[in-house]
């Protein structure tokens, strides 16, 4: 996900306890700089791509940027076995 966007931090006065006015982390312990791609080491190829797309639908800093329940539930990665079996179709 990376660090939160500055606009997101500006939504709350409490964020000033942890982030400066430019959106830089103020803590003594650095935030690990890892990505979803690096964090997910078990999947590969198209399955990994589909999984990461699925996760990004939910992992958004701003709630309004997150997909709704139906969009998440009908995700191609989540329904892959049902799609393969012909139970559902991917439109």
C-alpha positions as CSV (number, residue, x, y, z in Angstrom):
1,X,0.0,0.0,0.0
2,X,2.8,2.3,0.7
3,X,2.6,5.3,3.0
4,X,-0.8,7.0,3.3
5,X,-1.5,9.9,0.9
6,X,-1.1,13.3,2.4
7,X,-4.8,14.1,1.8
8,X,-5.7,11.1,3.9
9,X,-3.5,12.2,6.7
10,X,-5.0,15.6,6.7
11,X,-8.4,14.2,7.5
12,X,-7.4,13.7,11.2
13,X,-5.6,15.9,13.7
14,X,-4.3,12.7,15.4
15,X,-2.2,11.9,12.3
16,X,0.1,14.8,13.3
17,X,1.3,12.6,16.2
18,X,2.9,10.2,13.8
19,X,3.3,12.1,10.5
20,X,4.8,15.5,9.7
21,X,3.1,18.1,7.5
22,X,4.7,16.7,4.4
23,X,3.4,13.2,5.1
24,X,6.7,11.8,6.4
25,X,6.8,9.3,9.2
26,X,8.0,10.7,12.5
27,X,8.6,7.5,14.4
28,X,12.0,6.1,15.4
29,X,11.3,2.7,13.9
30,X,11.0,2.9,10.1
31,X,8.1,1.6,8.3
32,X,9.1,-1.5,6.2
33,X,9.2,-0.7,2.5
34,X,7.7,-3.9,1.1
35,X,5.2,-4.3,-1.6
36,X,2.3,-6.8,-2.1
37,X,4.3,-8.4,-4.9
38,X,7.2,-9.1,-2.6
39,X,5.0,-10.1,0.4
40,X,3.2,-12.8,-1.6
41,X,5.9,-15.3,-2.4
42,X,3.8,-18.5,-2.8
43,X,1.8,-17.6,-5.9
44,X,3.2,-17.1,-9.3
45,X,2.1,-16.0,-12.8
46,X,-1.5,-15.2,-13.6
47,X,-2.7,-16.6,-10.2
48,X,-0.5,-14.1,-8.4
49,X,-1.6,-11.2,-10.6
50,X,-5.3,-12.1,-10.0
51,X,-4.7,-12.4,-6.3
52,X,-2.9,-9.0,-6.1
53,X,-5.8,-7.4,-8.1
54,X,-8.2,-8.9,-5.6
55,X,-6.3,-7.6,-2.6
56,X,-5.9,-4.1,-4.0
57,X,-9.7,-3.9,-4.3
58,X,-9.8,-3.9,-0.4
59,X,-6.4,-2.5,0.6
60,X,-7.0,1.2,0.0
61,X,-6.2,3.9,2.4
62,X,-9.4,5.9,1.7
63,X,-12.6,4.0,2.3
64,X,-14.3,5.6,-0.7
65,X,-11.6,4.0,-2.9
66,X,-12.3,0.5,-1.7
67,X,-14.6,-1.7,-3.8
68,X,-18.0,-2.6,-2.3
69,X,-18.9,-6.1,-1.0
70,X,-20.4,-7.3,-4.3
71,X,-17.4,-6.2,-6.3
72,X,-15.1,-8.0,-4.0
73,X,-17.3,-11.1,-3.7
74,X,-17.5,-11.4,-7.5
75,X,-13.8,-11.2,-8.1
76,X,-12.3,-13.5,-10.6
77,X,-9.5,-14.8,-8.3
78,X,-12.0,-15.6,-5.5
79,X,-14.3,-17.4,-8.0
80,X,-11.6,-19.1,-10.0
81,X,-12.6,-22.7,-9.1
82,X,-16.3,-21.9,-9.9
83,X,-15.4,-20.3,-13.1
84,X,-13.3,-23.2,-14.1
85,X,-16.1,-25.6,-13.3
86,X,-18.5,-23.6,-15.4
87,X,-20.7,-22.8,-12.4
88,X,-20.3,-19.0,-12.8
89,X,-19.1,-16.9,-15.7
90,X,-16.8,-14.0,-15.6
91,X,-18.4,-11.0,-17.3
